[in-house]
Amino acid sequence: MRHLEGIDLETALRISSSFGAGMAQMGDTCGALTDGMMVLGLKFGRVVAGNTDAKEKNYRLVHEFVEKFNKWFENCYCRDLLGFNREAAEMLEEIIEQESG
């Protein structure tokens, strides 16, 4: 994914590897959703504790992504979803592109 900014692909894959199949194959929150949230944090997250503007922006974008994800797939739990769908990645790309200008 081109939005890794400062992190190599191998490291990104290692960081996100526990989230697959609903948190380590437990069927909980979809890894595509949680990984997307991590990408949004990497791109827009705050690095200074007092930066409430960055925190609020990141949370707003996460809420937007989760809302779109839930609307498209009707839920966010892997136990209810059948595999990874490219639409989640496309939704994430759209949000990042809109915010990045």
trRosetta pair geometry for C-beta under 8 A, 3 or more apart (Angstrom, degrees):
i j d omega theta_ij theta_ji phi_ij phi_ji
1 4 5.9 122 83 -45 84 91
1 12 7.5 -132 42 147 104 159
1 39 6.7 -54 124 -117 154 137
1 89 7.8 -136 -101 -151 118 112
3 39 5.6 69 98 -171 126 110
3 42 7.2 123 138 90 92 117
3 43 5.5 -28 179 -74 115 125
3 96 5.6 -54 -99 -167 151 161
4 7 4.8 -115 170 68 97 87
4 8 7.3 75 142 -123 144 7
4 9 6.7 -104 -70 -80 170 57
4 12 5.3 -81 -128 -60 121 148
4 39 7.9 -65 -89 -126 52 91
4 42 7.1 -32 -149 141 38 153
5 42 6.2 157 57 149 107 103
5 43 6.4 121 14 -98 141 65
7 11 5.2 -118 -176 86 91 123
7 12 5.3 108 126 -61 117 94
7 15 7.9 -25 -180 -1 143 143
7 42 6.9 -73 8 -147 137 139
8 11 5.0 90 61 11 78 104
8 12 7.0 -146 97 -6 38 91
9 12 5.6 -58 -147 39 33 113
9 13 6.2 32 157 -20 68 106
10 13 5.8 -55 -148 36 29 110
10 14 6.4 29 154 -18 64 106
11 14 5.7 -55 -148 36 32 111
11 15 6.3 33 154 -21 66 105
12 15 5.8 -53 -146 35 30 111
12 16 6.3 7 162 0 65 113
13 16 6.3 -69 -142 49 26 97
13 17 6.1 51 156 -59 64 98
14 17 5.7 -34 -145 -6 28 122
15 38 7.2 169 127 -180 121 154
16 19 5.4 -56 -171 27 68 119
16 20 7.8 87 143 -43 81 82
16 31 7.1 107 173 -174 97 105
16 34 7.8 157 -144 106 91 94
16 35 4.7 52 -146 -111 134 105
16 38 6.4 -159 -90 52 103 158
17 20 6.7 -28 -169 -9 43 112
18 23 7.3 8 143 -154 80 54
18 24 5.3 -21 -170 -65 73 97
19 23 6.1 -26 -138 -93 51 49
19 24 7.6 -30 -88 -37 15 60
19 31 3.9 131 126 -127 88 91
19 34 4.6 -142 -157 84 137 131
19 35 5.8 168 87 -53 148 86
20 24 7.2 66 60 -87 68 29
20 25 7.0 5 104 -52 82 70
20 31 4.4 -10 -99 -50 34 167
21 24 7.2 -39 70 134 96 10
21 25 4.1 14 99 -94 135 58
21 26 7.6 121 114 20 87 42
21 27 7.1 -31 156 -69 79 45
21 31 6.5 14 4 -15 31 125
21 78 5.4 136 -174 168 43 161
22 25 6.9 60 59 -138 83 15
22 26 5.4 -121 113 71 96 61
22 27 4.3 26 89 -155 159 7
22 28 4.3 141 174 44 94 44
22 29 6.2 139 -142 58 68 29
22 30 6.1 -30 -83 -90 71 38
22 31 6.8 -94 -45 -29 26 81
22 77 6.3 43 -120 -167 127 61
22 78 3.0 -128 -46 28 111 127
22 79 6.2 36 -70 -30 172 72
23 26 4.8 -35 85 41 92 114
23 28 4.4 -7 22 54 122 117
23 29 6.2 62 -31 49 107 78
23 31 7.4 174 -50 -72 40 83
23 34 7.5 85 -71 -15 81 161
27 77 6.4 34 158 173 74 95
27 78 5.0 -135 -141 80 44 93
27 79 3.2 52 -176 -60 118 98
28 77 6.2 -67 -162 -134 28 86
28 78 6.8 19 56 23 27 99
28 79 7.5 28 -60 -14 27 104
29 33 5.8 -102 172 75 94 126
29 34 5.6 97 119 -48 116 110
29 76 5.5 -2 -137 133 74 108
29 77 6.5 -55 -87 -98 33 57
29 78 7.5 40 112 -15 14 90
30 33 4.4 87 73 5 94 105
30 34 7.1 -178 92 -3 49 84
30 69 7.7 -157 56 176 133 133
30 73 7.8 5 -21 106 159 168
30 76 5.4 -119 10 -178 101 66
30 77 6.8 -169 -40 -126 81 7
30 78 5.0 135 -97 -63 67 81
30 81 5.9 17 -89 26 126 153
30 84 7.9 138 -173 -103 112 70
30 88 7.5 -129 123 -104 139 162
31 34 5.7 -55 -136 45 38 104
31 35 5.6 39 162 -20 71 109
31 78 7.2 31 -4 -68 80 132
31 84 7.6 -52 70 -89 99 111
32 35 6.0 -52 -137 41 24 110
32 36 6.3 30 155 -23 58 109
32 69 7.9 169 107 -135 101 128
32 84 5.3 139 -57 -134 127 95
32 85 7.3 -88 -7 45 178 63
32 88 4.2 69 149 104 131 157
32 89 6.9 -89 -157 -50 111 75
33 36 5.7 -55 -150 34 27 114
33 37 6.6 30 151 -20 62 103
33 65 7.6 150 -147 135 75 106
33 66 6.7 70 -161 -108 116 74
33 69 5.3 104 -105 -179 106 166
33 76 5.2 20 -39 -156 170 111
33 88 6.7 -92 -67 -154 62 135
34 37 5.5 -49 -150 33 36 115
34 38 6.7 39 149 -20 64 100
35 38 5.5 -50 -152 33 37 113
35 39 6.5 39 149 -21 66 101
36 39 5.6 -49 -148 33 35 113
36 40 6.5 36 152 -18 65 102
36 65 5.6 -168 136 173 126 144
36 69 7.5 167 57 -68 156 138
36 88 6.4 -119 -48 162 142 100
36 89 7.6 -152 -86 -100 110 48
36 91 7.8 8 -140 86 153 96
36 92 4.3 -130 -137 -93 112 135
37 40 5.7 -51 -150 36 33 112
37 41 6.4 35 150 -18 64 105
37 62 5.3 51 -129 -130 92 108
37 65 6.9 -178 -79 85 67 142
37 66 7.7 29 -78 -60 110 99
38 41 5.5 -54 -149 38 34 113
38 42 6.3 37 151 -22 66 104
39 42 5.5 -51 -146 35 33 113
39 43 6.2 23 156 -11 65 110
39 92 6.3 59 75 179 140 134
39 96 7.4 -57 136 -72 112 136
40 43 5.9 -61 -143 44 29 105
40 44 5.7 -31 177 35 69 110
40 45 7.4 103 122 -47 61 87
40 58 6.2 134 141 -154 99 80
40 61 5.1 -175 -159 113 131 121
40 62 5.6 171 94 -75 153 76
40 65 6.4 -134 -50 -14 147 151
40 92 7.4 -120 -53 -149 95 98
40 95 7.3 -22 -98 111 114 131
40 96 7.3 -138 -99 -80 71 93
41 44 7.0 -77 -117 61 19 68
41 45 3.7 35 -167 -54 65 131
41 58 6.0 63 -105 -161 59 131
41 62 7.8 30 -55 -71 83 120
42 45 6.5 21 -48 11 15 116
43 96 5.9 -32 154 -130 175 109
43 99 7.9 108 132 90 126 130
43 100 7.5 -68 -177 -73 127 110
44 54 6.9 -177 164 -163 69 82
44 57 5.7 -117 172 116 122 108
44 58 4.7 169 110 -92 101 81
44 61 5.9 72 60 25 159 154
44 99 6.7 -23 -80 139 136 151
45 54 6.7 66 163 155 26 110
45 55 7.9 33 -155 -100 59 52
45 58 4.9 67 -97 -106 54 153
46 49 7.5 116 131 -97 126 16
46 51 4.3 177 -143 78 121 115
46 54 3.7 131 -84 98 88 123
46 55 4.9 -30 -16 -59 138 74
46 58 6.7 -116 -18 -5 79 138
47 51 7.3 29 48 22 50 145
47 54 7.7 -39 9 118 60 164
48 51 4.3 90 71 -22 95 112
48 54 7.7 98 46 31 84 141
51 54 4.3 16 135 23 118 114
51 55 6.4 141 101 -19 71 89
52 55 5.2 -55 -145 41 40 116
52 56 5.9 39 158 -20 72 106
53 56 6.0 -57 -146 38 26 107
53 57 6.3 27 155 -19 63 108
54 57 5.7 -54 -145 37 31 112
54 58 6.2 31 157 -19 65 107
55 58 5.9 -58 -149 37 27 109
55 59 6.3 24 155 -15 64 109
56 59 5.7 -55 -144 40 31 110
56 60 6.2 36 155 -24 65 105
57 60 5.7 -54 -149 34 29 114
57 61 6.5 24 155 -15 64 106
57 99 7.9 123 176 -148 112 133
58 61 5.9 -58 -150 38 30 108
58 62 6.3 31 153 -19 66 107
59 62 5.6 -53 -144 37 32 112
59 63 6.2 35 155 -21 66 104
60 63 5.8 -54 -150 35 29 111
60 64 6.4 31 151 -20 63 106
61 64 5.5 -50 -148 35 34 115
61 65 6.4 34 153 -18 65 104
61 95 5.8 126 -161 167 97 125
61 99 6.4 -14 -101 -57 133 155
62 65 5.7 -54 -148 37 32 110
62 66 6.2 28 156 -16 66 107
63 66 5.8 -56 -144 40 30 108
63 67 6.1 32 156 -21 64 109
64 67 5.8 -55 -146 36 27 112
64 68 6.4 23 157 -14 63 107
64 95 6.0 148 105 -121 123 130
65 68 5.9 -58 -148 39 29 107
65 69 6.1 31 154 -21 65 109
65 91 6.5 127 -141 130 75 110
65 92 6.1 41 -132 -99 124 72
65 95 5.6 -71 -76 -17 93 167
66 69 5.5 -54 -143 38 30 115
66 70 6.1 27 159 -15 66 108
66 76 6.9 -19 -152 -80 86 148
67 70 6.0 -57 -145 40 26 106
67 71 6.2 26 156 -20 63 109
68 71 5.7 -56 -144 37 30 112
68 72 6.2 25 159 -16 65 110
68 91 4.9 173 122 -162 134 135
68 95 7.7 -160 17 -55 151 121
69 72 6.1 -62 -149 39 25 106
69 73 6.0 -18 170 19 65 113
69 76 6.0 58 122 -98 120 100
69 88 5.9 42 -118 -122 101 94
69 91 6.5 176 -71 88 70 159
70 73 6.6 -70 -126 57 24 83
70 74 6.9 18 -179 -164 58 7
70 75 6.4 22 -137 -110 79 18
70 76 5.7 -48 -85 -45 86 98
71 74 7.7 17 -169 -74 16 42
72 87 5.8 -162 169 133 148 135
72 88 7.6 -175 81 -78 144 66
72 91 6.9 -130 -14 -60 153 145
73 76 7.0 103 81 -84 127 47
73 81 5.9 -5 -174 -104 130 117
73 85 7.1 171 -90 32 115 141
73 87 7.9 163 -58 83 94 126
73 88 7.6 3 -38 -71 131 103
74 80 7.9 -108 93 137 96 130
75 80 5.0 10 77 84 140 147
75 81 7.2 -149 80 -52 92 93
77 80 4.7 66 79 16 97 104
77 81 6.8 169 90 -8 46 94
78 81 5.4 -66 -131 47 38 103
81 85 7.6 -109 -175 -11 120 108
84 88 7.2 -93 -165 35 78 129
85 88 5.8 105 77 -7 81 94
86 89 5.5 -55 -161 40 54 111
86 90 6.1 54 144 -22 78 106
87 90 5.4 -57 -147 39 35 114
87 91 6.3 41 154 -24 68 102
88 91 5.7 -51 -150 32 31 112
88 92 6.6 31 152 -17 63 105
89 92 5.6 -54 -150 36 34 113
89 93 6.3 38 151 -22 66 104
90 93 5.5 -49 -146 34 33 115
90 94 6.5 38 153 -23 63 104
91 94 5.7 -54 -152 32 31 114
91 95 6.7 28 153 -16 64 104
92 95 5.9 -56 -152 35 32 109
92 96 6.4 27 155 -15 66 108
93 96 5.9 -61 -148 40 29 109
93 97 6.1 26 158 -17 66 111
94 97 6.0 -58 -145 39 26 109
94 98 6.3 29 157 -22 62 107
95 98 5.8 -55 -149 33 29 112
95 99 6.5 15 158 -8 63 111
96 99 6.1 -66 -149 43 29 103
96 100 5.8 21 159 -18 68 117
97 100 5.8 -58 -132 40 27 107
98 101 7.9 16 166 -67 27 47
